[in-house]
Amino acid sequence: MRTSFRTAVVGAVAAVTVLAGGTARATPPGPGVTGTLIARTTVGGTDYVVREITVPPGQATGWHYHDGPLHAYVKQGTLSHFDSTCASDGVYPQGSGIQEPAGPGNVHIGRNLGDTPVVLTVLYVLPHGAPFSEDAPNPGCAFE
């Protein structure tokens, strides 16, 4: 299943990389966290958006959630992912696929604890007009 998922995400990204894009706003980032828009299309009431997110060493995405599911592929580095209980809910090295469910009950943060920038290719599946993410307060974790 993971291989099929990774193949589907890579295929979707490859299909849309021919479209032009610009720089897009990242979720509450640490210094140097960037997001670049690769492609965006709307089908019915759903926006499909592909972005490349870069998280420098020692930085994080900030606490947030998404209004729709997110699928990502780790192109470079290792992403450490934490849920709202402050527990690690995954460590994703280069070549890994990531799935994040939607909704405010799924607050999380992605952190780069390594010494190489983390580069993600991310597919957002969002209700039309929804932001890439919704900021959330730190749920009481000793890290940000």
C-alpha positions in Angstrom: 0.0 0.0 0.0 2.8 2.4 0.9 4.5 1.8 -2.5 1.2 2.4 -4.3 0.7 5.6 -2.3 4.2 6.8 -3.0 3.8 6.0 -6.7 0.5 7.9 -6.9 1.9 11.0 -5.2 5.1 11.0 -7.3 2.9 10.5 -10.4 0.6 13.3 -9.5 3.5 15.6 -8.8 5.2 14.7 -12.0 2.0 15.4 -13.9 1.6 18.9 -12.5 5.2 20.1 -12.4 4.9 21.4 -16.0 2.6 24.2 -14.6 4.2 27.5 -13.5 4.1 28.6 -9.9 5.2 31.3 -7.5 6.2 31.6 -3.9 3.5 30.7 -1.4 3.0 31.6 2.3 4.2 28.9 4.7 2.4 27.9 7.9 3.7 29.6 11.0 7.3 28.9 10.1 10.6 29.1 11.9 13.2 31.3 10.2 13.9 30.2 6.6 10.9 27.8 6.2 9.6 28.4 2.7 6.8 27.1 0.5 6.8 27.3 -3.3 3.6 26.8 -5.2 4.1 24.2 -8.0 0.5 23.8 -9.2 -3.1 24.4 -8.3 -6.4 23.3 -9.8 -10.0 23.1 -8.7 -12.4 20.3 -9.5 -15.9 20.8 -8.3 -15.6 22.2 -4.7 -12.1 20.8 -4.1 -8.7 22.5 -4.5 -5.8 20.3 -5.4 -2.5 22.2 -4.6 1.1 21.0 -5.0 3.8 22.8 -3.1 7.4 22.3 -2.3 8.2 23.0 1.4 11.7 23.5 2.7 12.5 23.4 6.4 16.1 24.4 7.3 18.0 22.4 10.0 16.7 23.2 13.5 13.5 24.8 12.3 9.8 23.7 12.3 6.5 24.3 10.5 4.8 25.6 13.6 1.7 24.0 15.1 -1.2 23.7 12.7 -3.8 21.5 11.1 -5.4 21.2 7.6 -9.0 21.6 6.5 -8.5 18.7 4.1 -6.1 15.7 3.9 -2.5 16.2 3.0 -0.1 13.8 1.2 3.6 14.4 1.1 6.8 12.9 -0.2 10.2 13.6 1.5 12.6 14.5 -1.2 15.5 15.3 1.1 16.4 15.1 4.8 14.3 13.6 7.6 11.1 15.1 9.0 10.2 14.5 12.6 6.4 14.7 13.1 4.7 15.3 16.5 1.0 15.3 17.5 -0.8 17.4 20.0 0.2 15.1 22.9 3.8 16.1 22.2 4.6 12.5 21.2 6.4 11.6 18.0 3.9 10.1 15.6 6.5 9.5 12.9 10.0 10.0 11.6 10.1 10.3 7.8 13.5 9.9 6.0 14.2 10.8 2.4 11.9 8.7 0.1 9.1 8.4 2.7 5.4 9.2 2.1 3.4 11.1 4.7 -0.4 11.3 5.2 -2.0 13.9 7.5 -5.7 13.7 8.2 -7.9 16.8 8.2 -9.5 18.7 11.0 -8.7 20.6 14.2 -8.5 17.3 16.1 -5.3 16.6 14.1 -3.0 19.4 15.3 0.7 18.6 14.6 4.1 20.1 13.9 6.9 19.0 11.6 10.4 19.5 12.8 13.8 19.2 11.2 16.1 17.8 13.9 18.8 17.0 11.4 21.6 19.0 9.8 20.2 18.8 6.2 17.3 20.9 4.9 14.1 18.9 4.7 12.4 19.3 1.3 8.8 18.0 0.9 6.6 17.8 -2.1 3.1 18.2 -0.7 -0.3 17.6 -2.2 -3.1 19.4 -0.4 -6.7 18.3 -1.0 -8.8 21.1 0.4 -12.3 22.5 0.3 -12.3 25.3 -2.3 -10.8 28.5 -0.9 -9.4 26.9 2.3 -6.0 28.0 3.4 -3.1 25.6 3.2 -3.2 25.3 7.0 -4.8 26.7 10.1 -2.5 28.0 12.8 -2.9 26.3 16.2 -1.4 27.2 19.6 1.3 25.1 21.1 -0.6 22.4 23.0 1.8 22.6 25.9 4.9 20.9 24.5 8.4 22.0 25.6 9.3 22.5 22.0 7.9 24.8 19.3 
